[in-house]
Every structure is written in C-alpha cells, then in structure tokens.
Amino acid sequence: MKIIPGPASKQLGEKIAKLLGVEAVSLVFKTYPDGESYVRLEGKVRDEEVAIVQTTSPPQDTRLLQVALIADAARRHGAEKITAVVPYLAYARQDQVFLHGEAISIEVVARMLKAAGVDSLITVNVHQERVLAKFPFPAKTVSAVPLLAQYFKQKGFEKAFALAPDDGALWLAEEAKTVLGGECGYLEKHRDLYTGKITMEMKALDVGGKTVIIFDDVVSTGGTIALAARTMRELGADRVHAACVHPLLIGDAEKRILEAGVEEIVATDSVPSHVSKVSLAPLLSRELTR
Ligand code: R5P
C-alpha cells in the first residue's frame, strides 16, 4: 500500500504513512491564477493499493475535485485499488430532499468519485450513517469520539457528564460515556429549514455542579454548541467543555462558543486548526490495515 496525502490533509496523510511504515507518494500541487487545481504524482503507483488522504472542509468544492483529480491520476498510472480517506465528508448533511426542488448533493459527490476511479471510501463520524448507502462502492465511517473522550480523561475529566446537543448526536455522548465513565444526556434541538435558526428546549438534566463536555460531529458556525453551553450554565453546570470531530469553525464560531462559557474546544485533525489536539492518524491507519 502507498499513501497519497492530498493538499488539504498533508500532515495527516504523512502521519498515517509513517504509522503504517509505507511510502507517502509526493504530489506536485498548484492552483492556477484562475483558480483551477493541478496535480501530478511524483512517485509510482503501478499495481499498488493506494489511499488518498484528503479532507473536504471549505473550500469543499475545490477539495472534492482535488480528490477526483488525484484518483484519476492514480488510476491512469496503474493503481490497482484506490481508497479515498476523506475525514470530513462535505455535503453529507444533504442526503435527502428536505424541501421540494432540492438536490441530493451527497449522491452527486458519490457518483463523481466513482467516475474518477475511487473504489472505496473511509470517512470519520459522517453526519448520518445512512449516507454511506448512497455510494456505489464500499463506504465506511469510523468514530473518533473515543479518542476525544480519552483526551479529556487523560486531563482528569473522568466521570464528566457527556452531552449531545440533539438526539441525533446522543450516540456520540453514549460512546464518550463508555470512556469517561460518567453520565450522558441530550438536548432537544430544532432547526428552521428555511432560516437555519436553531432553538433548544430546556430539559431537566441533572448537571448542577458538574463538569459537562458537549460532544458533536461538526462545529460550523458554533451556534449549536454555544446554545447548548448556555443551557448547561443555566442548569447550573460548573464547567463546560466542547469536543467535536470536524472543527469547521466558520467566521467567529470559536469566539461565540467561548463567550457562551465553554472553557476549551477540542477537536481532531480531520480539519486542521489550532483546536485540532487529537490526531486521527492511529484510527485511520488501523482502519486501512483491516
Ligand atoms: C447538525 O445536526 C450537526 O450535528 C451539528 O450540530 C451542526 O452542523 C453544527 O452547526 P453549527 O455549528 O452551525 O450550529
């Protein structure tokens, strides 16, 4: 096997190659003045199984196309099998027609990757597992929540209350609970499909005087975590922390979250940022050897 670290996940790809003891194929990558991407493989991939490691956080359209270009280059130069390792899978939240007239964006992404030569996909904490059925090849999601919970456990937060900001994320909190050994619960979140505005119902959760860690898959604008943190404070939580797998952190998301009373935001290098304190490399390298 060889790893091809894409421009959006160069460090993560190199870490994975190092852990596996395999070659990281270097890539010549540039953006033309008009914005088009150019890729060229420098190493050989003939008769090799290759894994392209490239996240698709913003600018997601460009990064998705880069995955496709790298896959095409690998296929054209004789790669035997191509796995796309896409830690943050863009468009996964638009997996059905919610309002009349919409596209199913993730299906378009799946067809594009297939056409480019991808044979299988590994992603991390995809928003809804049902999304994987849209891919015309084997597609799998793995969870980084135990790694995030482990980070907090090592920092002395054993028995902290693991909170999910909505019922769809409850399983994340349950997974964290198995590592932290405390309790878990969730809030009722509603999002207006037209305005995107979110509201949360105050639920009687027993968090008074406790440390709460909010677990979510994605932090985009920070609105969800900020609202959940405020709710926790109102319910008397002593300390509030936030953990997420994919820190998109759009605009002033981080400021919003910290102003809502969150002490620390911890995320993975699915999306490289200064809060990416937990690496996915061990998890993904294990997955690639399965
Ligand atoms: C949605 O249900 C996801 O799990 C996240 O809660 C959401 O994407 C976070 O978005 P934002 O940070 O903009 O509230």
py3Dmol code that shows the C-alpha trace and the ligand (Angstrom):
import py3Dmol

protein = """\
ATOM      1  CA  MET A   1       0.000   0.000   0.000  1.00  0.00           C
ATOM      2  CA  LYS A   2       1.020   3.607  -0.595  1.00  0.00           C
ATOM      3  CA  ILE A   3      -0.494   6.762   0.840  1.00  0.00           C
ATOM      4  CA  ILE A   4      -1.112   9.870  -1.233  1.00  0.00           C
ATOM      5  CA  PRO A   5      -1.504  12.831   1.135  1.00  0.00           C
ATOM      6  CA  GLY A   6      -3.742  15.404  -0.553  1.00  0.00           C
ATOM      7  CA  PRO A   7      -3.021  19.122  -0.157  1.00  0.00           C
ATOM      8  CA  ALA A   8      -5.782  19.574   2.428  1.00  0.00           C
ATOM      9  CA  SER A   9      -4.508  16.756   4.707  1.00  0.00           C
ATOM     10  CA  LYS A  10      -0.782  16.652   4.024  1.00  0.00           C
ATOM     11  CA  GLN A  11       0.305  16.244   7.639  1.00  0.00           C
ATOM     12  CA  LEU A  12      -2.350  13.688   8.473  1.00  0.00           C
ATOM     13  CA  GLY A  13      -1.539  11.656   5.354  1.00  0.00           C
ATOM     14  CA  GLU A  14       2.170  11.693   6.185  1.00  0.00           C
ATOM     15  CA  LYS A  15       1.476  10.612   9.775  1.00  0.00           C
ATOM     16  CA  ILE A  16      -0.646   7.714   8.525  1.00  0.00           C
ATOM     17  CA  ALA A  17       2.108   6.613   6.118  1.00  0.00           C
ATOM     18  CA  LYS A  18       4.655   6.765   8.935  1.00  0.00           C
ATOM     19  CA  LEU A  19       2.486   4.703  11.281  1.00  0.00           C
ATOM     20  CA  LEU A  20       1.951   2.109   8.549  1.00  0.00           C
ATOM     21  CA  GLY A  21       5.614   2.151   7.522  1.00  0.00           C
ATOM     22  CA  VAL A  22       4.688   2.750   3.867  1.00  0.00           C
ATOM     23  CA  GLU A  23       5.648   5.341   1.287  1.00  0.00           C
ATOM     24  CA  ALA A  24       3.864   8.675   1.175  1.00  0.00           C
ATOM     25  CA  VAL A  25       3.730   9.448  -2.534  1.00  0.00           C
ATOM     26  CA  SER A  26       4.527  13.083  -3.061  1.00  0.00           C
ATOM     27  CA  LEU A  27       2.321  15.223  -5.127  1.00  0.00           C
ATOM     28  CA  VAL A  28       3.037  18.311  -7.169  1.00  0.00           C
ATOM     29  CA  PHE A  29       0.106  20.516  -6.476  1.00  0.00           C
ATOM     30  CA  LYS A  30      -0.651  24.032  -7.604  1.00  0.00           C
ATOM     31  CA  THR A  31      -3.518  26.408  -8.147  1.00  0.00           C
ATOM     32  CA  TYR A  32      -3.519  28.285 -11.427  1.00  0.00           C
ATOM     33  CA  PRO A  33      -4.115  32.056 -11.357  1.00  0.00           C
ATOM     34  CA  ASP A  34      -7.711  31.437 -12.466  1.00  0.00           C
ATOM     35  CA  GLY A  35      -8.334  29.086  -9.523  1.00  0.00           C
ATOM     36  CA  GLU A  36      -8.101  25.704 -11.267  1.00  0.00           C
ATOM     37  CA  SER A  37      -6.244  22.912  -9.435  1.00  0.00           C
ATOM     38  CA  TYR A  38      -3.323  20.978 -10.916  1.00  0.00           C
ATOM     39  CA  VAL A  39      -1.992  17.700  -9.513  1.00  0.00           C
ATOM     40  CA  ARG A  40       0.825  15.358 -10.559  1.00  0.00           C
ATOM     41  CA  LEU A  41       2.003  12.241  -8.758  1.00  0.00           C
ATOM     42  CA  GLU A  42       5.754  12.199  -8.300  1.00  0.00           C
ATOM     43  CA  GLY A  43       6.042   8.575  -7.157  1.00  0.00           C
ATOM     44  CA  LYS A  44       4.977   5.318  -8.807  1.00  0.00           C
ATOM     45  CA  VAL A  45       1.641   3.682  -8.023  1.00  0.00           C
ATOM     46  CA  ARG A  46       1.519   0.933 -10.667  1.00  0.00           C
ATOM     47  CA  ASP A  47      -0.058  -2.272  -9.283  1.00  0.00           C
ATOM     48  CA  GLU A  48      -0.310  -0.675  -5.825  1.00  0.00           C
ATOM     49  CA  GLU A  49      -3.220  -0.249  -3.483  1.00  0.00           C
ATOM     50  CA  VAL A  50      -3.305   3.451  -2.731  1.00  0.00           C
ATOM     51  CA  ALA A  51      -5.127   5.554  -0.157  1.00  0.00           C
ATOM     52  CA  ILE A  52      -5.715   9.223  -0.932  1.00  0.00           C
ATOM     53  CA  VAL A  53      -5.987  11.196   2.307  1.00  0.00           C
ATOM     54  CA  GLN A  54      -7.815  14.458   1.785  1.00  0.00           C
ATOM     55  CA  THR A  55     -10.423  16.172   3.878  1.00  0.00           C
ATOM     56  CA  THR A  56     -13.161  18.182   2.172  1.00  0.00           C
ATOM     57  CA  SER A  57     -13.744  21.058   4.572  1.00  0.00           C
ATOM     58  CA  PRO A  58     -14.056  24.521   2.972  1.00  0.00           C
ATOM     59  CA  PRO A  59     -13.314  25.223   0.170  1.00  0.00           C
ATOM     60  CA  GLN A  60     -15.158  21.914  -0.201  1.00  0.00           C
ATOM     61  CA  ASP A  61     -15.889  22.053  -3.931  1.00  0.00           C
ATOM     62  CA  THR A  62     -12.209  22.583  -4.750  1.00  0.00           C
ATOM     63  CA  ARG A  63     -11.101  19.887  -2.331  1.00  0.00           C
ATOM     64  CA  LEU A  64     -13.605  17.366  -3.631  1.00  0.00           C
ATOM     65  CA  LEU A  65     -12.421  17.986  -7.149  1.00  0.00           C
ATOM     66  CA  GLN A  66      -8.816  17.542  -5.991  1.00  0.00           C
ATOM     67  CA  VAL A  67      -9.711  14.089  -4.600  1.00  0.00           C
ATOM     68  CA  ALA A  68     -11.178  13.257  -8.001  1.00  0.00           C
ATOM     69  CA  LEU A  69      -8.114  14.566  -9.852  1.00  0.00           C
ATOM     70  CA  ILE A  70      -5.722  12.577  -7.649  1.00  0.00           C
ATOM     71  CA  ALA A  71      -7.853   9.442  -8.089  1.00  0.00           C
ATOM     72  CA  ASP A  72      -7.845   9.902 -11.847  1.00  0.00           C
ATOM     73  CA  ALA A  73      -4.049  10.358 -11.861  1.00  0.00           C
ATOM     74  CA  ALA A  74      -3.592   7.232  -9.709  1.00  0.00           C
ATOM     75  CA  ARG A  75      -5.934   5.173 -11.913  1.00  0.00           C
ATOM     76  CA  ARG A  76      -4.284   6.376 -15.108  1.00  0.00           C
ATOM     77  CA  HIS A  77      -0.867   5.433 -13.757  1.00  0.00           C
ATOM     78  CA  GLY A  78      -1.840   1.903 -12.907  1.00  0.00           C
ATOM     79  CA  ALA A  79      -3.028   1.884  -9.267  1.00  0.00           C
ATOM     80  CA  GLU A  80      -4.790  -1.380  -8.564  1.00  0.00           C
ATOM     81  CA  LYS A  81      -7.170  -0.184  -5.882  1.00  0.00           C
ATOM     82  CA  ILE A  82      -7.986   3.341  -4.758  1.00  0.00           C
ATOM     83  CA  THR A  83      -9.399   4.164  -1.341  1.00  0.00           C
ATOM     84  CA  ALA A  84     -10.429   7.732  -0.633  1.00  0.00           C
ATOM     85  CA  VAL A  85      -9.844   8.569   3.029  1.00  0.00           C
ATOM     86  CA  VAL A  86     -11.971  11.669   3.491  1.00  0.00           C
ATOM     87  CA  PRO A  87     -12.100  12.534   7.216  1.00  0.00           C
ATOM     88  CA  TYR A  88     -14.672  15.311   6.803  1.00  0.00           C
ATOM     89  CA  LEU A  89     -17.080  14.388   4.068  1.00  0.00           C
ATOM     90  CA  ALA A  90     -18.615  17.508   2.576  1.00  0.00           C
ATOM     91  CA  TYR A  91     -22.279  17.511   1.547  1.00  0.00           C
ATOM     92  CA  ALA A  92     -23.103  14.603   3.868  1.00  0.00           C
ATOM     93  CA  ARG A  93     -25.841  16.658   5.507  1.00  0.00           C
ATOM     94  CA  GLN A  94     -27.780  16.979   2.229  1.00  0.00           C
ATOM     95  CA  ASP A  95     -28.598  13.294   1.826  1.00  0.00           C
ATOM     96  CA  GLN A  96     -32.273  13.670   1.014  1.00  0.00           C
ATOM     97  CA  VAL A  97     -34.778  16.115  -0.402  1.00  0.00           C
ATOM     98  CA  PHE A  98     -35.860  18.063   2.665  1.00  0.00           C
ATOM     99  CA  LEU A  99     -37.700  20.783   0.726  1.00  0.00           C
ATOM    100  CA  HIS A 100     -39.237  20.485  -2.722  1.00  0.00           C
ATOM    101  CA  GLY A 101     -36.806  21.280  -5.532  1.00  0.00           C
ATOM    102  CA  GLU A 102     -33.580  20.378  -3.722  1.00  0.00           C
ATOM    103  CA  ALA A 103     -30.736  18.167  -4.991  1.00  0.00           C
ATOM    104  CA  ILE A 104     -29.350  15.179  -3.100  1.00  0.00           C
ATOM    105  CA  SER A 105     -25.852  16.598  -3.008  1.00  0.00           C
ATOM    106  CA  ILE A 106     -24.072  13.615  -1.484  1.00  0.00           C
ATOM    107  CA  GLU A 107     -25.275  11.382  -4.340  1.00  0.00           C
ATOM    108  CA  VAL A 108     -23.608  13.712  -6.824  1.00  0.00           C
ATOM    109  CA  VAL A 109     -20.379  13.566  -4.805  1.00  0.00           C
ATOM    110  CA  ALA A 110     -20.557   9.761  -4.698  1.00  0.00           C
ATOM    111  CA  ARG A 111     -21.053   9.472  -8.454  1.00  0.00           C
ATOM    112  CA  MET A 112     -18.224  11.905  -9.146  1.00  0.00           C
ATOM    113  CA  LEU A 113     -15.766   9.923  -7.005  1.00  0.00           C
ATOM    114  CA  LYS A 114     -16.810   6.685  -8.675  1.00  0.00           C
ATOM    115  CA  ALA A 115     -16.336   8.216 -12.133  1.00  0.00           C
ATOM    116  CA  ALA A 116     -12.854   9.415 -11.135  1.00  0.00           C
ATOM    117  CA  GLY A 117     -11.795   5.871 -10.219  1.00  0.00           C
ATOM    118  CA  VAL A 118     -12.337   5.615  -6.449  1.00  0.00           C
ATOM    119  CA  ASP A 119     -13.068   2.028  -5.311  1.00  0.00           C
ATOM    120  CA  SER A 120     -13.874   2.566  -1.643  1.00  0.00           C
ATOM    121  CA  LEU A 121     -14.246   5.305   0.911  1.00  0.00           C
ATOM    122  CA  ILE A 122     -13.392   5.720   4.573  1.00  0.00           C
ATOM    123  CA  THR A 123     -14.725   8.721   6.442  1.00  0.00           C
ATOM    124  CA  VAL A 124     -14.972   9.767  10.076  1.00  0.00           C
ATOM    125  CA  ASN A 125     -18.178  10.395  12.024  1.00  0.00           C
ATOM    126  CA  VAL A 126     -20.284  11.023   8.976  1.00  0.00           C
ATOM    127  CA  HIS A 127     -23.345  13.025   9.977  1.00  0.00           C
ATOM    128  CA  GLN A 128     -25.789  10.189   9.243  1.00  0.00           C
ATOM    129  CA  GLU A 129     -24.650   6.642   8.601  1.00  0.00           C
ATOM    130  CA  ARG A 130     -27.410   6.151   6.031  1.00  0.00           C
ATOM    131  CA  VAL A 131     -25.409   8.477   3.741  1.00  0.00           C
ATOM    132  CA  LEU A 132     -22.983   5.636   3.064  1.00  0.00           C
ATOM    133  CA  ALA A 133     -25.655   3.724   1.180  1.00  0.00           C
ATOM    134  CA  LYS A 134     -25.555   6.454  -1.472  1.00  0.00           C
ATOM    135  CA  PHE A 135     -22.072   5.381  -2.571  1.00  0.00           C
ATOM    136  CA  PRO A 136     -21.812   2.918  -5.459  1.00  0.00           C
ATOM    137  CA  PHE A 137     -18.820   1.230  -3.741  1.00  0.00           C
ATOM    138  CA  PRO A 138     -17.975   0.152  -0.165  1.00  0.00           C
ATOM    139  CA  ALA A 139     -18.096   3.179   2.110  1.00  0.00           C
ATOM    140  CA  LYS A 140     -17.424   3.137   5.819  1.00  0.00           C
ATOM    141  CA  THR A 141     -17.416   5.571   8.723  1.00  0.00           C
ATOM    142  CA  VAL A 142     -15.333   5.258  11.865  1.00  0.00           C
ATOM    143  CA  SER A 143     -15.749   7.162  15.096  1.00  0.00           C
ATOM    144  CA  ALA A 144     -13.171   9.463  16.641  1.00  0.00           C
ATOM    145  CA  VAL A 145     -15.292  10.148  19.726  1.00  0.00           C
ATOM    146  CA  PRO A 146     -13.442   7.604  21.919  1.00  0.00           C
ATOM    147  CA  LEU A 147     -10.175   9.418  21.090  1.00  0.00           C
ATOM    148  CA  LEU A 148     -11.693  12.773  22.047  1.00  0.00           C
ATOM    149  CA  ALA A 149     -13.094  11.326  25.277  1.00  0.00           C
ATOM    150  CA  GLN A 150      -9.701   9.788  26.016  1.00  0.00           C
ATOM    151  CA  TYR A 151      -8.111  13.231  25.675  1.00  0.00           C
ATOM    152  CA  PHE A 152     -10.425  14.572  28.382  1.00  0.00           C
ATOM    153  CA  LYS A 153      -9.957  11.514  30.574  1.00  0.00           C
ATOM    154  CA  GLN A 154      -6.195  11.988  30.468  1.00  0.00           C
ATOM    155  CA  LYS A 155      -6.682  15.613  31.507  1.00  0.00           C
ATOM    156  CA  GLY A 156      -8.538  14.440  34.634  1.00  0.00           C
ATOM    157  CA  PHE A 157     -12.138  14.772  33.450  1.00  0.00           C
ATOM    158  CA  GLU A 158     -13.151  11.246  34.327  1.00  0.00           C
ATOM    159  CA  LYS A 159     -16.875  10.978  35.176  1.00  0.00           C
ATOM    160  CA  ALA A 160     -17.683  14.248  33.364  1.00  0.00           C
ATOM    161  CA  PHE A 161     -21.243  14.479  32.004  1.00  0.00           C
ATOM    162  CA  ALA A 162     -21.214  13.809  28.225  1.00  0.00           C
ATOM    163  CA  LEU A 163     -23.852  15.922  26.492  1.00  0.00           C
ATOM    164  CA  ALA A 164     -25.216  15.674  22.955  1.00  0.00           C
ATOM    165  CA  PRO A 165     -26.770  18.880  21.604  1.00  0.00           C
ATOM    166  CA  ASP A 166     -29.570  16.879  19.946  1.00  0.00           C
ATOM    167  CA  ASP A 167     -30.977  13.362  19.952  1.00  0.00           C
ATOM    168  CA  GLY A 168     -29.227  12.554  16.652  1.00  0.00           C
ATOM    169  CA  ALA A 169     -25.887  13.018  18.419  1.00  0.00           C
ATOM    170  CA  LEU A 170     -26.884  11.035  21.516  1.00  0.00           C
ATOM    171  CA  TRP A 171     -24.894   8.036  20.369  1.00  0.00           C
ATOM    172  CA  LEU A 172     -21.765  10.212  20.381  1.00  0.00           C
ATOM    173  CA  ALA A 173     -22.395  11.111  24.024  1.00  0.00           C
ATOM    174  CA  GLU A 174     -23.057   7.447  24.813  1.00  0.00           C
ATOM    175  CA  GLU A 175     -19.796   6.467  23.188  1.00  0.00           C
ATOM    176  CA  ALA A 176     -17.949   9.146  25.185  1.00  0.00           C
ATOM    177  CA  LYS A 177     -19.619   7.929  28.364  1.00  0.00           C
ATOM    178  CA  THR A 178     -18.113   4.472  27.928  1.00  0.00           C
ATOM    179  CA  VAL A 179     -14.655   6.093  28.094  1.00  0.00           C
ATOM    180  CA  LEU A 180     -15.372   8.785  30.694  1.00  0.00           C
ATOM    181  CA  GLY A 181     -17.443   6.582  32.965  1.00  0.00           C
ATOM    182  CA  GLY A 182     -19.958   9.278  33.965  1.00  0.00           C
ATOM    183  CA  GLU A 183     -23.475  10.015  32.785  1.00  0.00           C
ATOM    184  CA  CYS A 184     -24.789  11.263  29.475  1.00  0.00           C
ATOM    185  CA  GLY A 185     -27.832  13.028  28.065  1.00  0.00           C
ATOM    186  CA  TYR A 186     -29.097  15.151  25.209  1.00  0.00           C
ATOM    187  CA  LEU A 187     -30.961  18.350  24.461  1.00  0.00           C
ATOM    188  CA  GLU A 188     -33.877  18.855  22.080  1.00  0.00           C
ATOM    189  CA  LYS A 189     -32.656  20.971  19.180  1.00  0.00           C
ATOM    190  CA  HIS A 190     -34.824  22.287  16.357  1.00  0.00           C
ATOM    191  CA  ARG A 191     -33.522  23.936  13.202  1.00  0.00           C
ATOM    192  CA  ASP A 192     -35.771  26.042  10.983  1.00  0.00           C
ATOM    193  CA  LEU A 193     -35.261  24.598   7.499  1.00  0.00           C
ATOM    194  CA  TYR A 194     -35.754  27.984   5.848  1.00  0.00           C
ATOM    195  CA  THR A 195     -33.816  30.344   8.131  1.00  0.00           C
ATOM    196  CA  GLY A 196     -31.350  27.846   9.686  1.00  0.00           C
ATOM    197  CA  LYS A 197     -32.147  29.356  13.104  1.00  0.00           C
ATOM    198  CA  ILE A 198     -31.824  26.874  15.955  1.00  0.00           C
ATOM    199  CA  THR A 199     -33.711  26.655  19.213  1.00  0.00           C
ATOM    200  CA  MET A 200     -33.203  24.310  22.148  1.00  0.00           C
ATOM    201  CA  GLU A 201     -35.688  23.087  24.685  1.00  0.00           C
ATOM    202  CA  MET A 202     -34.568  23.233  28.269  1.00  0.00           C
ATOM    203  CA  LYS A 203     -34.616  19.629  29.511  1.00  0.00           C
ATOM    204  CA  ALA A 204     -34.323  18.708  33.148  1.00  0.00           C
ATOM    205  CA  LEU A 205     -30.799  17.288  33.056  1.00  0.00           C
ATOM    206  CA  ASP A 206     -29.002  16.695  36.322  1.00  0.00           C
ATOM    207  CA  VAL A 207     -25.843  18.678  35.595  1.00  0.00           C
ATOM    208  CA  GLY A 208     -25.842  21.026  38.619  1.00  0.00           C
ATOM    209  CA  GLY A 209     -22.290  21.480  39.940  1.00  0.00           C
ATOM    210  CA  LYS A 210     -20.915  19.059  37.349  1.00  0.00           C
ATOM    211  CA  THR A 211     -18.381  19.282  34.532  1.00  0.00           C
ATOM    212  CA  VAL A 212     -20.102  18.899  31.184  1.00  0.00           C
ATOM    213  CA  ILE A 213     -18.411  18.029  27.909  1.00  0.00           C
ATOM    214  CA  ILE A 214     -20.555  18.681  24.831  1.00  0.00           C
ATOM    215  CA  PHE A 215     -19.851  16.238  22.012  1.00  0.00           C
ATOM    216  CA  ASP A 216     -20.862  16.946  18.409  1.00  0.00           C
ATOM    217  CA  ASP A 217     -19.730  15.768  14.993  1.00  0.00           C
ATOM    218  CA  VAL A 218     -19.356  19.176  13.340  1.00  0.00           C
ATOM    219  CA  VAL A 219     -18.866  22.708  14.588  1.00  0.00           C
ATOM    220  CA  SER A 220     -19.763  25.042  11.766  1.00  0.00           C
ATOM    221  CA  THR A 221     -20.997  28.460  12.906  1.00  0.00           C
ATOM    222  CA  GLY A 222     -20.757  27.431  16.556  1.00  0.00           C
ATOM    223  CA  GLY A 223     -24.439  28.204  17.156  1.00  0.00           C
ATOM    224  CA  THR A 224     -25.323  24.700  18.338  1.00  0.00           C
ATOM    225  CA  ILE A 225     -22.509  24.353  20.866  1.00  0.00           C
ATOM    226  CA  ALA A 226     -22.951  27.939  22.102  1.00  0.00           C
ATOM    227  CA  LEU A 227     -26.650  27.403  22.739  1.00  0.00           C
ATOM    228  CA  ALA A 228     -26.033  24.045  24.414  1.00  0.00           C
ATOM    229  CA  ALA A 229     -23.321  25.608  26.617  1.00  0.00           C
ATOM    230  CA  ARG A 230     -25.629  28.433  27.705  1.00  0.00           C
ATOM    231  CA  THR A 231     -28.331  25.910  28.512  1.00  0.00           C
ATOM    232  CA  MET A 232     -25.865  23.931  30.625  1.00  0.00           C
ATOM    233  CA  ARG A 233     -24.835  27.064  32.528  1.00  0.00           C
ATOM    234  CA  GLU A 234     -28.491  27.888  33.173  1.00  0.00           C
ATOM    235  CA  LEU A 235     -28.951  24.385  34.548  1.00  0.00           C
ATOM    236  CA  GLY A 236     -26.080  25.006  36.957  1.00  0.00           C
ATOM    237  CA  ALA A 237     -23.191  23.159  35.302  1.00  0.00           C
ATOM    238  CA  ASP A 238     -19.930  24.103  36.967  1.00  0.00           C
ATOM    239  CA  ARG A 239     -17.596  23.797  33.946  1.00  0.00           C
ATOM    240  CA  VAL A 240     -18.403  23.312  30.255  1.00  0.00           C
ATOM    241  CA  HIS A 241     -16.043  21.963  27.597  1.00  0.00           C
ATOM    242  CA  ALA A 242     -16.687  21.164  23.950  1.00  0.00           C
ATOM    243  CA  ALA A 243     -15.421  18.348  21.769  1.00  0.00           C
ATOM    244  CA  CYS A 244     -16.045  17.915  18.088  1.00  0.00           C
ATOM    245  CA  VAL A 245     -14.654  15.747  15.334  1.00  0.00           C
ATOM    246  CA  HIS A 246     -14.745  18.276  12.485  1.00  0.00           C
ATOM    247  CA  PRO A 247     -13.879  21.851  13.555  1.00  0.00           C
ATOM    248  CA  LEU A 248     -15.024  23.858  10.538  1.00  0.00           C
ATOM    249  CA  LEU A 249     -15.142  26.940  12.794  1.00  0.00           C
ATOM    250  CA  ILE A 250     -16.718  29.267  10.263  1.00  0.00           C
ATOM    251  CA  GLY A 251     -16.400  33.019  10.937  1.00  0.00           C
ATOM    252  CA  ASP A 252     -16.426  33.851  14.623  1.00  0.00           C
ATOM    253  CA  ALA A 253     -17.589  30.370  15.712  1.00  0.00           C
ATOM    254  CA  GLU A 254     -14.815  29.946  18.237  1.00  0.00           C
ATOM    255  CA  LYS A 255     -15.464  33.341  19.837  1.00  0.00           C
ATOM    256  CA  ARG A 256     -19.194  32.566  20.035  1.00  0.00           C
ATOM    257  CA  ILE A 257     -18.503  29.274  21.782  1.00  0.00           C
ATOM    258  CA  LEU A 258     -16.016  30.698  24.260  1.00  0.00           C
ATOM    259  CA  GLU A 259     -18.331  33.636  25.023  1.00  0.00           C
ATOM    260  CA  ALA A 260     -21.069  31.127  25.835  1.00  0.00           C
ATOM    261  CA  GLY A 261     -18.939  29.849  28.700  1.00  0.00           C
ATOM    262  CA  VAL A 262     -17.030  26.966  27.119  1.00  0.00           C
ATOM    263  CA  GLU A 263     -13.562  26.649  28.675  1.00  0.00           C
ATOM    264  CA  GLU A 264     -11.868  24.673  25.922  1.00  0.00           C
ATOM    265  CA  ILE A 265     -12.728  23.389  22.451  1.00  0.00           C
ATOM    266  CA  VAL A 266     -11.041  20.131  21.500  1.00  0.00           C
ATOM    267  CA  ALA A 267     -11.204  18.661  18.012  1.00  0.00           C
ATOM    268  CA  THR A 268      -9.400  16.308  15.672  1.00  0.00           C
ATOM    269  CA  ASP A 269      -7.121  16.999  12.729  1.00  0.00           C
ATOM    270  CA  SER A 270      -9.949  15.995  10.395  1.00  0.00           C
ATOM    271  CA  VAL A 271      -9.912  19.717   9.724  1.00  0.00           C
ATOM    272  CA  PRO A 272      -6.514  21.138  10.679  1.00  0.00           C
ATOM    273  CA  SER A 273      -6.865  24.045  13.118  1.00  0.00           C
ATOM    274  CA  HIS A 274      -5.369  25.254  16.385  1.00  0.00           C
ATOM    275  CA  VAL A 275      -8.049  23.282  18.293  1.00  0.00           C
ATOM    276  CA  SER A 276      -7.096  20.032  16.491  1.00  0.00           C
ATOM    277  CA  LYS A 277      -5.441  18.494  19.531  1.00  0.00           C
ATOM    278  CA  VAL A 278      -6.302  14.863  18.719  1.00  0.00           C
ATOM    279  CA  SER A 279      -4.906  13.131  15.638  1.00  0.00           C
ATOM    280  CA  LEU A 280      -6.939  10.702  13.559  1.00  0.00           C
ATOM    281  CA  ALA A 281      -3.750   9.029  12.292  1.00  0.00           C
ATOM    282  CA  PRO A 282      -3.833   5.987  14.646  1.00  0.00           C
ATOM    283  CA  LEU A 283      -7.528   5.379  13.969  1.00  0.00           C
ATOM    284  CA  LEU A 284      -7.257   5.708  10.176  1.00  0.00           C
ATOM    285  CA  SER A 285      -4.057   3.718   9.848  1.00  0.00           C
ATOM    286  CA  ARG A 286      -5.683   0.875  11.804  1.00  0.00           C
ATOM    287  CA  GLU A 287      -8.694   1.063   9.515  1.00  0.00           C
ATOM    288  CA  LEU A 288      -6.543   0.885   6.386  1.00  0.00           C
ATOM    289  CA  THR A 289      -4.965  -2.364   7.527  1.00  0.00           C
ATOM    290  CA  ARG A 290      -8.306  -4.090   8.120  1.00  0.00           C
TER     291      ARG A 290
END
"""
ligand_1 = """\
14
R5P
C -26.071 19.089 12.877
O -27.039 18.451 13.287
C -24.670 18.806 13.284
O -24.556 17.677 14.094
C -24.048 19.977 14.022
O -24.698 20.143 15.252
C -24.186 21.243 13.224
O -23.742 21.050 11.923
C -23.384 22.348 13.863
O -23.593 23.524 13.145
P -23.408 24.927 13.811
O -22.044 24.939 14.467
O -23.514 25.897 12.678
O -24.500 25.116 14.809
"""
view = py3Dmol.view(width=600, height=400)
view.addModel(protein, "pdb")
view.setStyle({"model": 0}, {"cartoon": {"style": "trace"}})
view.addModel(ligand_1, "xyz")
view.setStyle({"model": 1}, {"stick": {}})
view.zoomTo()
view.show()
